[in-house]
Amino acid sequence: MTDPTPEQPAGTRPPLTAIDLVAFLCEIVAFLVLAIWGFASWPFPWNIVAGIVTPVVAILLWALFVSPRAVFAVHPFVRAIVELLVYAAATAALWSMGLVWVGLGYAVVAVAVGVVAGRRRLA
């Protein structure tokens, strides 16, 4: 039986789609929101620490488990959980800054894009 999808030449990837770009924007927004939350929500000595450490931890988790070239090849369920944790952290940060509706809107968009992108990866 032959595979219906053509084999990609070595060193190439399928072209990017709109879902890939929106997913990338959701990731970048999550990291920026976590940095802004860290710098804006804590008193002076701790705002520097929280503003740097929080997005670095999120980026590290993303690079280890979720990115297309993740360090650890994990089950798709684990990948989805880590992705949801980063999105939930950004949503909670928006809520704690008083931007409840922005956080809710971000959560809906990020989760919807994550579901669509995840289903595409499994197909």
Helices and strands as residue ranges (DSSP letters): H 18-40, H 44-61, I 62-66, H 76-96, H 100-122
